[in-house]
Amino acid sequence: MISSIWHELFFNPIYNGLVFLIDVVPRGDVGLAIILLTVCVKFALLPLSIKAARTQRGMREIEPRLNEIKERYKDDRETLARETFALYKEAGVNPFASIALLFIQIPVVIALYLSVYTRNGIHLPAINTALLYSFVSAPHTTSMLFLDLVNIATKNIFLAALAGATQFFQVYLTFPKPPAKKEGEKPSLKDDFAHSMHLQMRYVMPLLIFFFAYSASATVALYFIVSNIMGIVQEYIVRALHKQSTETPH
């Protein structure tokens, strides 16, 4: 049952999309096909991505009011929950949007990796025609040499490093550093946790992306590079739209 859902919702669409694009791009360049497929996936997830980006920005803006509510109702959990969700509704933010986006992207990355590598470790250019939809044709030419320069069937430390670097910059934009403690301010478990999460997101996450992209293959590195670049562009667009909305008189 789970295997059937996995194939129907993730693996088969990703595999067929990749094969279709390989047949479209010049010389059957799998690298170019992966870039185009990543762009298509990001556009499909764009509404959720924009909502997640707006949620992150909205959460930062309502943080002072949120802290005030937590302090006021710290001894009344029921009222605290009610007032917190009322604030979320008023601000138009969904704290679960970013989590939903993450959980959707994980199976997409896995499906992309398995689209290139089979259980036996045999990678493209072999095409499993039994998995193709009726309207998808097997390409006549398939090349793992990206732009005739990089063999993406193997590990590539340069692309892996670029994946880590773009991930760092994206996190730098979307997760700003928490405010520094004021002089004489007592230590707070919440503040310590926020600073710890910030350090992990800014430094540990890019390192994990680097090691994963390198240990998997250059195909996965390409996905992360394009996905991160689009995320960076999206963040700038969301910032511009937010600035425009705040400057426009109501």
C-alpha positions as CSV (number, residue, x, y, z in Angstrom):
1,M,0.0,0.0,0.0
2,I,2.7,2.5,1.0
3,S,4.9,1.4,-1.9
4,S,2.0,1.9,-4.3
5,I,1.3,5.4,-2.9
6,W,5.0,6.3,-3.1
7,H,5.2,5.2,-6.8
8,E,2.0,6.9,-7.9
9,L,2.5,10.2,-6.1
10,F,6.3,10.7,-6.3
11,F,8.5,8.2,-8.1
12,N,6.5,7.6,-11.3
13,P,5.7,11.3,-12.0
14,I,9.4,12.4,-11.3
15,Y,10.8,9.5,-13.4
16,N,8.4,10.2,-16.3
17,G,9.0,13.9,-16.1
18,L,12.8,13.4,-16.2
19,V,12.6,11.0,-19.1
20,F,10.3,13.4,-21.0
21,L,12.7,16.3,-20.5
22,I,15.7,14.2,-21.5
23,D,13.9,13.5,-24.8
24,V,13.4,17.3,-25.2
25,V,16.8,18.9,-24.3
26,P,19.7,18.9,-26.7
27,R,21.8,15.7,-26.9
28,G,19.6,14.1,-24.2
29,D,21.6,16.0,-21.5
30,V,20.4,14.5,-18.2
31,G,21.9,17.5,-16.3
32,L,19.8,20.0,-18.2
33,A,16.8,17.8,-17.8
34,I,17.3,17.7,-14.0
35,I,17.6,21.5,-14.0
36,L,14.3,21.9,-15.9
37,L,12.6,19.3,-13.8
38,T,13.7,21.1,-10.6
39,V,12.3,24.4,-12.0
40,C,9.0,22.6,-12.7
41,V,8.9,21.1,-9.2
42,K,9.7,24.5,-7.6
43,F,7.0,26.2,-9.7
44,A,4.5,23.5,-8.7
45,L,5.4,24.1,-5.0
46,L,5.5,27.9,-5.5
47,P,2.2,28.7,-3.7
48,L,3.3,26.7,-0.7
49,S,6.9,28.1,-0.9
50,I,5.6,31.7,-0.9
51,K,3.2,31.0,1.9
52,A,6.1,29.5,3.9
53,A,8.3,32.5,3.2
54,R,5.5,34.9,4.2
55,T,4.9,32.8,7.4
56,Q,8.6,33.1,8.4
57,R,8.5,36.9,7.9
58,G,5.2,37.2,9.6
59,M,6.4,35.1,12.6
60,R,9.4,37.5,13.0
61,E,7.0,40.5,13.0
62,I,4.6,39.2,15.6
63,E,7.3,37.7,17.8
64,P,7.1,40.6,20.4
65,R,3.3,40.2,20.7
66,L,3.7,36.4,20.8
67,N,6.2,36.8,23.7
68,E,3.8,39.1,25.5
69,I,1.0,36.5,25.2
70,K,3.3,33.7,26.5
71,E,4.3,35.8,29.5
72,R,0.7,36.9,30.2
73,Y,-0.8,33.4,30.1
74,K,2.1,31.3,31.1
75,D,0.0,29.7,33.9
76,D,-3.0,29.1,31.7
77,R,-2.2,26.7,28.9
78,E,-5.7,26.7,27.4
79,T,-5.9,30.5,27.1
80,L,-2.4,30.6,25.9
81,A,-3.1,28.3,23.0
82,R,-6.4,30.1,22.2
83,E,-4.7,33.5,22.2
84,T,-1.7,32.3,20.2
85,F,-3.8,30.8,17.4
86,A,-5.9,33.9,17.4
87,L,-2.8,36.0,16.8
88,Y,-1.7,33.6,14.0
89,K,-5.1,34.0,12.4
90,E,-5.0,37.8,12.7
91,A,-1.5,38.0,11.2
92,G,-2.5,35.5,8.5
93,V,0.4,33.1,9.2
94,N,0.5,29.4,9.3
95,P,3.4,28.1,11.5
96,F,3.1,24.7,9.8
97,A,3.6,25.9,6.3
98,S,7.5,25.5,6.3
99,I,7.2,22.0,7.8
100,A,4.8,21.0,5.1
101,L,7.1,22.3,2.4
102,L,10.0,20.4,3.9
103,F,8.1,17.1,4.1
104,I,7.1,17.4,0.4
105,Q,10.6,18.2,-0.8
106,I,12.2,15.2,0.9
107,P,10.4,12.5,-1.1
108,V,11.0,14.6,-4.3
109,V,14.7,14.5,-3.7
110,I,14.6,10.8,-3.0
111,A,12.5,10.1,-6.1
112,L,14.9,12.1,-8.2
113,Y,17.9,10.1,-6.9
114,L,16.1,6.8,-7.5
115,S,15.1,8.0,-11.0
116,V,18.8,8.1,-11.9
117,Y,20.0,5.1,-9.8
118,T,18.2,1.7,-9.6
119,R,18.5,-0.7,-6.7
120,N,21.3,-2.5,-8.5
121,G,23.3,0.8,-8.8
122,I,22.8,1.0,-12.6
123,H,22.3,4.6,-13.6
124,L,21.0,6.3,-16.7
125,P,21.3,6.2,-19.7
126,A,19.3,2.9,-19.3
127,I,15.6,3.7,-19.5
128,N,13.0,1.5,-17.9
129,T,10.2,1.7,-20.5
130,A,7.9,-0.4,-18.3
131,L,7.6,2.7,-16.0
132,L,6.8,5.2,-18.7
133,Y,3.3,6.7,-19.1
134,S,1.6,6.0,-22.5
135,F,2.4,9.6,-23.7
136,V,6.1,9.5,-22.7
137,S,8.6,8.2,-25.2
138,A,12.0,6.8,-24.4
139,P,14.7,9.2,-25.6
140,H,16.9,8.1,-28.5
141,T,20.0,9.7,-26.9
142,T,20.8,10.0,-23.2
143,S,24.0,11.7,-21.9
144,M,25.3,11.9,-18.3
145,L,27.9,14.4,-19.4
146,F,26.4,17.7,-18.3
147,L,27.1,20.4,-20.9
148,D,29.8,18.1,-22.3
149,L,31.9,19.0,-19.2
150,V,30.8,17.2,-16.0
151,N,29.9,13.6,-15.6
152,I,26.9,13.8,-13.2
153,A,26.8,10.0,-12.8
154,T,29.7,10.4,-10.4
155,K,30.5,12.5,-7.3
156,N,31.5,16.1,-7.9
157,I,33.0,18.1,-5.0
158,F,32.6,21.4,-6.9
159,L,28.9,21.0,-7.4
160,A,28.5,19.7,-3.9
161,A,30.3,22.8,-2.5
162,L,28.1,25.0,-4.6
163,A,25.0,23.3,-3.2
164,G,26.2,23.9,0.3
165,A,27.1,27.5,-0.5
166,T,23.8,28.4,-2.0
167,Q,22.1,26.7,0.9
168,F,24.1,28.9,3.3
169,F,23.1,32.0,1.5
170,Q,19.4,31.0,1.4
171,V,19.4,30.3,5.1
172,Y,21.2,33.6,5.7
173,L,18.4,35.5,3.9
174,T,15.4,33.6,5.3
175,F,16.6,33.0,8.9
176,P,18.1,36.3,10.3
177,K,20.2,36.2,13.4
178,P,18.2,36.4,16.7
179,P,18.7,39.7,18.6
180,A,21.6,39.8,20.9
181,K,21.0,39.6,24.7
182,K,20.8,43.0,26.4
183,E,23.3,43.8,29.1
184,G,22.2,42.3,32.5
185,E,19.5,40.3,30.9
186,K,18.9,36.9,32.6
187,P,19.6,33.7,30.5
188,S,16.5,32.3,28.8
189,L,15.9,28.8,27.7
190,K,13.9,30.1,24.8
191,D,16.6,32.5,23.7
192,D,19.3,29.9,24.0
193,F,17.2,27.5,21.9
194,A,16.6,30.2,19.3
195,H,20.3,30.9,19.0
196,S,21.1,27.2,18.9
197,M,18.6,26.6,16.1
198,H,20.0,29.6,14.2
199,L,23.5,28.3,14.3
200,Q,22.4,24.8,13.2
201,M,20.3,26.2,10.3
202,R,23.0,28.6,9.2
203,Y,26.1,26.3,9.5
204,V,25.1,22.7,10.1
205,M,22.4,22.5,7.4
206,P,24.7,23.7,4.6
207,L,27.3,21.2,5.7
208,L,24.7,18.4,5.7
209,I,23.6,19.4,2.2
210,F,27.2,19.5,1.1
211,F,28.0,16.0,2.4
212,F,24.7,14.5,1.1
213,A,25.1,16.1,-2.3
214,Y,28.7,14.8,-2.5
215,S,28.0,11.3,-1.2
216,A,24.9,10.8,-3.4
217,S,25.9,12.1,-6.8
218,A,26.2,15.3,-8.9
219,T,22.5,14.8,-9.9
220,V,21.4,15.5,-6.4
221,A,23.8,18.4,-6.1
222,L,22.3,20.0,-9.3
223,Y,18.8,19.7,-7.7
224,F,19.9,21.5,-4.5
225,I,21.8,24.2,-6.5
226,V,18.8,25.1,-8.7
227,S,16.3,24.8,-5.8
228,N,18.4,27.0,-3.5
229,I,18.9,29.7,-6.2
230,M,15.2,29.7,-6.9
231,G,14.6,30.0,-3.1
232,I,16.9,33.0,-2.9
233,V,15.2,34.7,-5.8
234,Q,11.8,34.0,-4.2
235,E,12.9,35.5,-0.9
236,Y,13.9,38.7,-2.7
237,I,10.5,38.8,-4.5
238,V,8.7,38.2,-1.2
239,R,10.6,41.0,0.4
240,A,9.9,43.4,-2.4
241,L,6.2,42.5,-2.3
242,H,6.1,43.0,1.5
243,K,7.9,46.3,1.2
244,Q,5.4,47.4,-1.5
245,S,2.4,46.4,0.6
246,T,3.7,48.2,3.7
247,E,4.4,51.4,1.8
248,T,1.1,51.5,0.0
249,P,-1.4,53.6,1.9
250,H,-4.6,51.9,2.9
